[in-house]
């Protein structure tokens, strides 16, 4: 807002996202996977040449990055900031009701990826539990950033998470991300990504190959309950 150029920059990025085929492409990359232009053409329901033009526009505007491996070219979201912006747009694009009732498909509502961290009702419960347990605290009132307390660092270390390595990453350490299906925050940032890595490596959740859904395993239900006091009994399988 300090510079007139901000208006133009915002308008251009908004225009890049607004085209329906490009919107589909961006949303498909919210699972954190990279995809080829051929796959993106199918997702956007456009021709290969049109998909290439769309992908070039999204890359030019800083929304996508290109990975080249030999003759293969893959596209992914540029970074976590882009993912958070898309997640926020998912929230505000739905008409607000007097009483919010989630209508997200069951498996996506329970647990899914939001770029590189966990989203869904399970992630919201974990976020709330981390705050209630005194493991996380706000860095400053209402700024959306968190810090681990001493007890929080111990809890993460007990999980096998190297807090100092996570903190040293060149990105926000821990922050809230508004969950589009629950309309409440879940944990994002480097800490949120590291926690999802722990959960998947221990097979508490298993990621679908073809969607953002995370399947909650029987062992995962037990571990989330025993370690974090988070019940999943009322969640559909």
NUBA-888081 format. One record per atom (N, C-alpha, C): atom name; x negated, y negated, z; residue number from 0; residue in one letter. Coordinates in steps of 0.1 Angstrom, whole numbers, m for minus. Layout:
// NUBA-888081
> atom  c1  c2  c3  nr  rest
> CA  X  Y  Z  NUM  a
...
//
This chain:
// NUBA-888081
> atom  c1  c2  c3  nr  rest
> N  m8  12  0  0  x
> CA  0  0  0  0  x
> C  m9  m13  0  0  x
> N  m22  m11  3  1  x
> CA  m31  m23  3  1  x
> C  m34  m27  m11  1  x
> N  m33  m18  m21  2  x
> CA  m37  m22  m34  2  x
> C  m26  m20  m44  2  x
> N  m24  m29  m54  3  x
> CA  m14  m27  m64  3  x
> C  m16  m14  m72  3  x
> N  m28  m10  m72  4  x
> CA  m32  2  m80  4  x
> C  m26  15  m74  4  x
> N  m23  15  m61  5  x
> CA  m17  26  m54  5  x
> C  m3  29  m60  5  x
> N  5  19  m64  6  x
> CA  18  21  m70  6  x
> C  17  29  m83  6  x
> N  7  25  m91  7  x
> CA  5  32  m104  7  x
> C  1  46  m102  7  x
> N  m9  48  m92  8  x
> CA  m14  61  m90  8  x
> C  m3  71  m85  8  x
> N  5  66  m76  9  x
> CA  16  74  m70  9  x
> C  26  78  m81  9  x
> N  29  68  m90  10  x
> CA  39  70  m100  10  x
> C  33  81  m110  10  x
> N  20  80  m113  11  x
> CA  15  90  m123  11  x
> C  15  104  m117  11  x
> N  11  105  m104  12  x
> CA  11  119  m98  12  x
> C  25  124  m97  12  x
> N  34  115  m93  13  x
> CA  49  119  m92  13  x
> C  54  124  m106  13  x
> N  50  117  m116  14  x
> CA  54  120  m130  14  x
> C  48  134  m134  14  x
> N  36  137  m130  15  x
> CA  30  149  m133  15  x
> C  37  161  m127  15  x
> N  42  159  m114  16  x
> CA  49  169  m107  16  x
> C  63  171  m112  16  x
> N  69  160  m116  17  x
> CA  83  159  m119  17  x
> C  88  168  m131  17  x
> N  79  170  m141  18  x
> CA  83  178  m152  18  x
> C  86  193  m148  18  x
> N  98  198  m151  19  x
> CA  102  211  m145  19  x
> C  92  223  m147  19  x
> N  86  224  m159  20  x
> CA  76  235  m161  20  x
> C  64  233  m153  20  x
> N  60  220  m151  21  x
> CA  48  218  m143  21  x
> C  51  220  m128  21  x
> N  63  217  m124  22  x
> CA  68  220  m110  22  x
> C  67  235  m107  22  x
> N  72  243  m117  23  x
> CA  72  258  m115  23  x
> C  57  263  m114  23  x
> N  49  257  m122  24  x
> CA  35  261  m122  24  x
> C  28  258  m108  24  x
> N  30  246  m103  25  x
> CA  25  242  m90  25  x
> C  30  251  m79  25  x
> N  43  253  m79  26  x
> CA  49  261  m68  26  x
> C  44  275  m69  26  x
> N  41  281  m80  27  x
> CA  36  294  m81  27  x
> C  22  296  m75  27  x
> N  15  285  m75  28  x
> CA  1  285  m69  28  x
> C  1  283  m54  28  x
> N  13  282  m48  29  x
> CA  13  280  m34  29  x
> C  10  292  m26  29  x
> N  8  303  m33  30  x
> CA  3  316  m26  30  x
> C  m12  316  m24  30  x
> N  m19  306  m29  31  x
> CA  m33  305  m28  31  x
> C  m41  313  m39  31  x
> N  m34  320  m48  32  x
> CA  m40  327  m59  32  x
> C  m43  318  m71  32  x
> N  m53  321  m79  33  x
> CA  m55  314  m91  33  x
> C  m49  322  m103  33  x
> N  m44  315  m113  34  x
> CA  m38  322  m124  34  x
> C  m43  317  m137  34  x
> N  m42  325  m148  35  x
> CA  m46  321  m161  35  x
> C  m35  312  m168  35  x
> N  m39  306  m179  36  x
> CA  m30  297  m186  36  x
> C  m19  306  m192  36  x
> N  m22  318  m196  37  x
> CA  m12  327  m201  37  x
> C  m1  330  m190  37  x
> N  m6  333  m178  38  x
> CA  4  336  m167  38  x
> C  12  324  m164  38  x
> N  5  312  m165  39  x
> CA  13  300  m162  39  x
> C  23  296  m173  39  x
> N  20  300  m185  40  x
> CA  30  298  m196  40  x
> C  42  306  m193  40  x
> N  41  319  m189  41  x
> CA  52  327  m185  41  x
> C  60  321  m174  41  x
> N  53  317  m163  42  x
> CA  59  311  m152  42  x
> C  67  298  m155  42  x
> N  61  290  m164  43  x
> CA  68  277  m168  43  x
> C  78  279  m179  43  x
> N  78  291  m185  44  x
> CA  87  295  m196  44  x
> C  85  285  m207  44  x
> N  72  284  m211  45  x
> CA  69  275  m222  45  x
> C  59  282  m231  45  x
> N  56  277  m243  46  x
> CA  46  283  m252  46  x
> C  32  281  m246  46  x
> N  22  289  m251  47  x
> CA  9  288  m247  47  x
> C  3  274  m249  47  x
> N  6  268  m260  48  x
> CA  0  255  m263  48  x
> C  6  244  m254  48  x
> N  19  246  m251  49  x
> CA  26  236  m242  49  x
> C  20  238  m228  49  x
> N  18  250  m224  50  x
> CA  12  253  m210  50  x
> C  m1  247  m209  50  x
> N  m10  248  m220  51  x
> CA  m23  242  m219  51  x
> C  m22  227  m218  51  x
> N  m13  221  m224  52  x
> CA  m11  206  m223  52  x
> C  m7  203  m209  52  x
> N  2  210  m203  53  x
> CA  7  208  m189  53  x
> C  m5  210  m179  53  x
> N  m12  220  m181  54  x
> CA  m23  223  m172  54  x
> C  m34  212  m173  54  x
> N  m36  207  m185  55  x
> CA  m46  196  m187  55  x
> C  m41  184  m179  55  x
> N  m28  181  m180  56  x
> CA  m23  169  m173  56  x
> C  m24  171  m158  56  x
> N  m21  182  m153  57  x
> CA  m22  185  m138  57  x
> C  m36  184  m134  57  x
> N  m45  189  m142  58  x
> CA  m60  189  m138  58  x
> C  m65  174  m138  58  x
> N  m61  167  m149  59  x
> CA  m65  153  m150  59  x
> C  m60  145  m138  59  x
> N  m48  148  m133  60  x
> CA  m43  140  m122  60  x
> C  m47  145  m108  60  x
> N  m56  155  m108  61  x
> CA  m62  159  m95  61  x
> C  m54  169  m88  61  x
> N  m44  175  m94  62  x
> CA  m35  185  m87  62  x
> C  m40  199  m89  62  x
> N  m47  202  m99  63  x
> CA  m53  215  m102  63  x
> C  m68  215  m103  63  x
> N  m74  226  m101  64  x
> CA  m88  227  m104  64  x
> C  m90  240  m113  64  x
> N  m100  240  m121  65  x
> CA  m103  250  m131  65  x
> C  m115  258  m127  65  x
> N  m113  272  m127  66  x
> CA  m124  281  m124  66  x
> C  m127  289  m137  66  x
> N  m140  289  m141  67  x
> CA  m144  296  m153  67  x
> C  m153  308  m149  67  x
> N  m149  320  m153  68  x
> CA  m157  332  m151  68  x
> C  m158  339  m164  68  x
> N  m170  337  m170  69  x
> CA  m172  343  m183  69  x
> C  m163  336  m193  69  x
> N  m155  344  m200  70  x
> CA  m145  339  m210  70  x
> C  m132  336  m204  70  x
> N  m131  339  m191  71  x
> CA  m118  337  m184  71  x
> C  m117  324  m177  71  x
> N  m105  318  m178  72  x
> CA  m103  305  m171  72  x
> C  m91  306  m162  72  x
> N  m93  302  m150  73  x
> CA  m82  303  m140  73  x
> C  m79  290  m134  73  x
> N  m66  288  m130  74  x
> CA  m62  275  m124  74  x
> C  m57  278  m110  74  x
> N  m60  269  m101  75  x
> CA  m55  269  m87  75  x
> C  m52  255  m82  75  x
> N  m45  254  m71  76  x
> CA  m42  240  m66  76  x
> C  m56  234  m62  76  x
> N  m57  221  m63  77  x
> CA  m69  214  m61  77  x
> C  m74  216  m47  77  x
> N  m65  215  m37  78  x
> CA  m69  216  m24  78  x
> C  m57  217  m15  78  x
> N  m60  218  m1  79  x
> CA  m49  219  8  79  x
> C  m40  207  9  79  x
> N  m45  195  6  80  x
> CA  m37  183  6  80  x
> C  m26  184  m5  80  x
> N  m29  189  m16  81  x
> CA  m19  191  m27  81  x
> C  m8  201  m22  81  x
> N  m13  212  m16  82  x
> CA  m3  222  m11  82  x
> C  6  215  m1  82  x
> N  1  207  8  83  x
> CA  9  201  19  83  x
> C  19  191  12  83  x
> N  15  184  2  84  x
> CA  24  175  m5  84  x
> C  36  183  m12  84  x
> N  32  194  m18  85  x
> CA  43  202  m25  85  x
> C  52  208  m14  85  x
> N  47  212  m3  86  x
> CA  56  218  8  86  x
> C  65  207  13  86  x
> N  59  195  14  87  x
> CA  68  184  19  87  x
> C  79  180  9  87  x
> N  76  181  m4  88  x
> CA  86  178  m14  88  x
> C  97  189  m14  88  x
> N  93  201  m11  89  x
> CA  103  212  m9  89  x
> C  113  208  2  89  x
> N  108  202  12  90  x
> CA  117  199  24  90  x
> C  126  188  20  90  x
> N  121  177  14  91  x
> CA  129  165  11  91  x
> C  138  167  m1  91  x
> N  135  177  m9  92  x
> CA  143  179  m21  92  x
> C  156  186  m18  92  x
> N  158  192  m6  93  x
> CA  170  198  m2  93  x
> C  179  188  5  93  x
> N  192  188  1  94  x
> CA  201  179  8  94  x
> C  202  182  23  94  x
> N  200  171  31  95  x
> CA  201  173  45  95  x
> C  215  176  49  95  x
> N  217  186  57  96  x
> CA  231  189  63  96  x
> C  232  184  77  96  x
> N  244  183  82  97  x
> CA  246  179  96  97  x
> C  239  189  105  97  x
> N  241  202  101  98  x
> CA  234  212  109  98  x
> C  226  221  99  98  x
> N  213  221  100  99  x
> CA  205  228  91  99  x
> C  206  244  92  99  x
> N  210  250  82  100  x
> CA  210  265  82  100  x
> C  201  270  71  100  x
> N  190  277  74  101  x
> CA  181  282  64  101  x
> C  188  291  54  101  x
> N  185  289  41  102  x
> CA  191  298  31  102  x
> C  180  304  22  102  x
> N  168  304  28  103  x
> CA  156  310  21  103  x
> C  158  325  21  103  x
> N  154  332  10  104  x
> CA  154  347  10  104  x
> C  147  352  22  104  x
> N  153  363  28  105  x
> CA  148  368  41  105  x
> C  133  370  43  105  x
> N  127  377  33  106  x
> CA  113  380  34  106  x
> C  104  368  34  106  x
> N  108  358  26  107  x
> CA  101  346  25  107  x
> C  103  337  38  107  x
> N  115  338  43  108  x
> CA  118  330  55  108  x
> C  110  335  67  108  x
> N  108  348  69  109  x
> CA  101  353  80  109  x
> C  86  349  80  109  x
> N  80  353  69  110  x
> CA  65  350  68  110  x
> C  61  349  54  110  x
> N  53  339  50  111  x
> CA  48  337  37  111  x
> C  36  329  37  111  x
> N  29  328  26  112  x
> CA  17  320  26  112  x
> C  21  306  22  112  x
> N  15  296  27  113  x
> CA  16  282  23  113  x
> C  2  278  19  113  x
> N  m2  281  7  114  x
> CA  m15  279  2  114  x
> C  m25  288  9  114  x
> N  m32  284  20  115  x
> CA  m41  293  26  115  x
> C  m38  295  41  115  x
> N  m26  292  45  116  x
> CA  m22  294  59  116  x
> C  m8  300  59  116  x
> N  m3  304  71  117  x
> CA  10  311  72  117  x
> C  21  301  74  117  x
> N  33  304  68  118  x
> CA  45  296  69  118  x
> C  56  306  72  118  x
> N  68  300  74  119  x
> CA  80  308  78  119  x
> C  83  308  93  119  x
> N  94  315  96  120  x
> CA  98  315  110  120  x
> C  88  320  120  120  x
> N  80  330  116  121  x
> CA  70  336  124  121  x
> C  59  325  127  121  x
> N  55  318  116  122  x
> CA  45  308  118  122  x
> C  49  296  127  122  x
> N  62  293  126  123  x
> CA  68  282  134  123  x
> C  68  286  149  123  x
> N  71  299  151  124  x
> CA  71  304  165  124  x
> C  57  304  171  124  x
> N  47  308  163  125  x
> CA  33  308  167  125  x
> C  28  294  170  125  x
> N  32  285  161  126  x
> CA  28  271  163  126  x
> C  34  266  177  126  x
> N  46  268  179  127  x
> CA  52  264  192  127  x
> C  46  271  204  127  x
> N  43  284  202  128  x
> CA  37  291  213  128  x
> C  23  286  217  128  x
> N  15  282  206  129  x
> CA  2  277  209  129  x
> C  2  264  217  129  x
> N  12  256  214  130  x
> CA  14  243  221  130  x
> C  19  246  236  130  x
> N  29  255  237  131  x
> CA  34  258  250  131  x
> C  24  264  259  131  x
> N  15  272  253  132  x
> CA  4  279  261  132  x
> C  m7  270  265  132  x
> N  m7  257  259  133  x
> CA  m18  248  262  133  x
> C  m30  251  254  133  x
> N  m29  259  244  134  x
> CA  m41  262  235  134  x
> C  m44  251  226  134  x
> N  m33  244  221  135  x
> CA  m34  233  212  135  x
> C  m29  220  219  135  x
> N  m35  209  215  136  x
> CA  m31  196  220  136  x
> C  m32  186  209  136  x
> N  m23  176  209  137  x
> CA  m24  166  199  137  x
> C  m36  157  200  137  x
> N  m43  154  189  138  x
> CA  m54  146  189  138  x
> C  m51  131  193  138  x
> N  m39  127  188  139  x
> CA  m34  114  191  139  x
> C  m19  115  189  139  x
> N  m11  107  196  140  x
> CA  4  108  195  140  x
> C  8  106  181  140  x
> N  16  116  176  141  x
> CA  23  116  163  141  x
> C  14  115  151  141  x
> N  1  119  152  142  x
> CA  m8  118  140  142  x
> C  m8  131  133  142  x
> N  m2  142  138  143  x
> CA  m2  154  132  143  x
> C  m14  163  132  143  x
> N  m24  158  140  144  x
> CA  m37  166  141  144  x
> C  m38  172  155  144  x
> N  m44  184  155  145  x
> CA  m45  191  168  145  x
> C  m60  193  171  145  x
> N  m62  196  184  146  x
> CA  m75  201  189  146  x
> C  m73  213  198  146  x
> N  m82  222  198  147  x
> CA  m81  233  207  147  x
> C  m86  229  221  147  x
> N  m79  234  231  148  x
> CA  m83  232  245  148  x
> C  m93  242  248  148  x
> N  m99  242  260  149  x
> CA  m108  252  265  149  x
> C  m102  266  264  149  x
> N  m89  267  269  150  x
> CA  m83  280  269  150  x
> C  m79  284  255  150  x
> N  m77  274  246  151  x
> CA  m74  277  233  151  x
> C  m86  283  225  151  x
> N  m98  277  228  152  x
> CA  m110  282  222  152  x
> C  m113  296  227  152  x
> N  m110  299  239  153  x
> CA  m112  312  245  153  x
> C  m103  322  238  153  x
> N  m90  318  236  154  x
> CA  m80  327  230  154  x
> C  m84  330  215  154  x
> N  m89  320  208  155  x
> CA  m93  322  194  155  x
> C  m106  330  194  155  x
> N  m115  328  203  156  x
> CA  m127  336  203  156  x
> C  m124  351  206  156  x
> N  m114  353  215  157  x
> CA  m110  367  218  157  x
> C  m104  374  206  157  x
> N  m99  366  196  158  x
> CA  m94  371  184  158  x
> C  m105  374  174  158  x
> N  m117  370  177  159  x
> CA  m128  372  168  159  x
> C  m130  360  158  159  x
> N  m124  349  162  160  x
> CA  m125  337  153  160  x
> C  m136  328  158  160  x
> N  m145  325  149  161  x
> CA  m157  316  152  161  x
> C  m152  302  151  161  x
> N  m149  296  162  162  x
> CA  m143  282  163  162  x
> C  m153  272  157  162  x
> N  m166  273  160  163  x
> CA  m175  263  156  163  x
> C  m177  263  141  163  x
> N  m177  275  135  164  x
> CA  m178  276  120  164  x
> C  m166  270  114  164  x
> N  m154  273  119  165  x
> CA  m141  267  114  165  x
> C  m141  252  115  165  x
> N  m146  247  127  166  x
> CA  m146  233  129  166  x
> C  m156  226  120  166  x
> N  m166  232  115  167  x
> CA  m177  226  107  167  x
> C  m172  225  92  167  x
> N  m161  230  89  168  x
> CA  m157  229  75  168  x
> C  m153  215  71  168  x
> N  m155  211  59  169  x
> CA  m152  197  55  169  x
> C  m137  196  51  169  x
> N  m129  197  61  170  x
> CA  m114  195  60  170  x
> C  m109  193  73  170  x
> N  m96  190  74  171  x
> CA  m90  188  87  171  x
> C  m90  201  95  171  x
> N  m94  200  108  172  x
> CA  m96  212  116  172  x
> C  m82  219  119  172  x
> N  m73  212  124  173  x
> CA  m60  218  127  173  x
> C  m49  207  126  173  x
> N  m38  210  119  174  x
> CA  m28  199  117  174  x
> C  m15  206  115  174  x
> N  m4  198  116  175  x
> CA  9  204  114  175  x
> C  13  203  99  175  x
> N  21  212  95  176  x
> CA  26  212  81  176  x
> C  41  215  82  176  x
> N  49  206  77  177  x
> CA  64  208  78  177  x
> C  69  219  70  177  x
> N  74  229  76  178  x
> CA  79  242  70  178  x
> C  92  239  62  178  x
> N  92  241  49  179  x
> CA  103  238  41  179  x
> C  115  247  44  179  x
> N  113  259  48  180  x
> CA  125  268  51  180  x
> C  130  266  65  180  x
> N  122  261  74  181  x
> CA  126  260  88  181  x
> C  128  245  92  181  x
> N  123  236  84  182  x
> CA  123  222  87  182  x
> C  116  218  101  182  x
> N  107  227  104  183  x
> CA  99  224  117  183  x
> C  84  227  113  183  x
> N  75  222  121  184  x
> CA  61  224  117  184  x
> C  55  238  120  184  x
> N  46  242  111  185  x
> CA  37  253  114  185  x
> C  23  248  114  185  x
> N  13  257  117  186  x
> CA  m1  253  118  186  x
> C  m8  254  105  186  x
> N  m15  243  101  187  x
> CA  m23  243  89  187  x
> C  m37  239  92  187  x
> N  m44  235  82  188  x
> CA  m58  231  83  188  x
> C  m67  243  84  188  x
> N  m80  241  87  189  x
> CA  m90  252  87  189  x
> C  m86  262  97  189  x
> N  m81  258  109  190  x
> CA  m77  268  119  190  x
> C  m65  276  114  190  x
> N  m55  270  108  191  x
> CA  m44  278  103  191  x
> C  m49  288  92  191  x
> N  m58  284  84  192  x
> CA  m63  294  74  192  x
> C  m71  305  80  192  x
> N  m79  302  90  193  x
> CA  m87  312  97  193  x
> C  m78  322  104  193  x
> N  m67  317  110  194  x
> CA  m58  326  117  194  x
> C  m51  335  107  194  x
> N  m47  330  96  195  x
> CA  m41  339  86  195  x
> C  m51  350  81  195  x
> N  m63  346  80  196  x
> CA  m74  356  76  196  x
> C  m75  367  87  196  x
> N  m74  363  99  197  x
> CA  m74  373  110  197  x
> C  m62  382  109  197  x
> N  m50  376  107  198  x
> CA  m38  384  107  198  x
> C  m38  394  95  198  x
> N  m43  389  84  199  x
> CA  m43  398  72  199  x
> C  m54  409  73  199  x
> N  m66  405  78  200  x
> CA  m77  415  79  200  x
> C  m74  426  89  200  x
> N  m66  422  99  201  x
> CA  m62  432  109  201  x
> C  m49  439  105  201  x
> N  m43  435  94  202  x
> CA  m31  441  88  202  x
> C  m19  439  98  202  x
> N  m19  428  104  203  x
> CA  m6  424  112  203  x
> C  4  420  101  203  x
> N  m1  414  91  204  x
> CA  8  410  79  204  x
> C  1  415  67  204  x
> N  9  418  57  205  x
> CA  3  423  44  205  x
> C  9  414  33  205  x
> N  0  408  25  206  x
> CA  5  399  14  206  x
> C  10  406  2  206  x
> N  21  402  m3  207  x
> CA  26  407  m16  207  x
> C  17  403  m27  207  x
> N  16  412  m37  208  x
> CA  8  408  m49  208  x
> C  15  399  m58  208  x
> N  28  399  m58  209  x
> CA  35  391  m68  209  x
> C  44  380  m62  209  x
> N  42  377  m49  210  x
> CA  50  366  m43  210  x
> C  42  360  m31  210  x
> N  48  350  m25  211  x
> CA  42  344  m13  211  x
> C  45  352  m1  211  x
> N  54  362  m2  212  x
> CA  59  369  10  212  x
> C  48  376  18  212  x
> N  48  376  31  213  x
> CA  39  383  39  213  x
> C  48  394  47  213  x
> N  45  406  45  214  x
> CA  52  417  52  214  x
> C  47  419  66  214  x
> N  55  419  75  215  x
> CA  52  420  89  215  x
> C  51  435  92  215  x
> N  40  440  97  216  x
> CA  38  455  99  216  x
> C  42  458  114  216  x
> N  45  471  116  217  x
> CA  49  475  130  217  x
> C  38  471  140  217  x
> N  25  473  136  218  x
> CA  14  469  145  218  x
> C  14  454  147  218  x
> N  17  447  136  219  x
> CA  18  432  137  219  x
> C  29  428  147  219  x
> N  40  434  146  220  x
> CA  51  431  156  220  x
> C  46  432  170  220  x
> N  39  444  173  221  x
> CA  34  447  186  221  x
> C  24  437  191  221  x
> N  15  433  181  222  x
> CA  4  424  185  222  x
> C  9  410  187  222  x
> N  18  405  179  223  x
> CA  23  392  180  223  x
> C  31  390  194  223  x
> N  37  401  198  224  x
> CA  44  401  210  224  x
> C  35  402  222  224  x
> N  25  411  222  225  x
> CA  16  413  233  225  x
> C  6  402  235  225  x
> N  0  397  223  226  x
> CA  m10  387  224  226  x
> C  m5  373  226  226  x
> N  7  370  219  227  x
> CA  12  356  219  227  x
> C  25  354  225  227  x
> N  32  365  229  228  x
> CA  45  364  235  228  x
> C  56  359  225  228  x
> N  53  363  212  229  x
> CA  62  359  201  229  x
> C  70  371  197  229  x
> N  83  371  199  230  x
> CA  92  382  196  230  x
> C  96  381  181  230  x
> N  96  393  175  231  x
> CA  101  394  161  231  x
> C  112  403  160  231  x
> N  118  407  171  232  x
> CA  129  417  171  232  x
> C  141  412  163  232  x
> N  144  399  162  233  x
> CA  156  395  155  233  x
> C  153  391  141  233  x
> N  140  393  137  234  x
> CA  137  391  123  234  x
> C  139  403  114  234  x
> N  144  401  102  235  x
> CA  147  412  93  235  x
> C  134  418  89  235  x
> N  133  431  85  236  x
> CA  121  437  81  236  x
> C  116  431  67  236  x
//
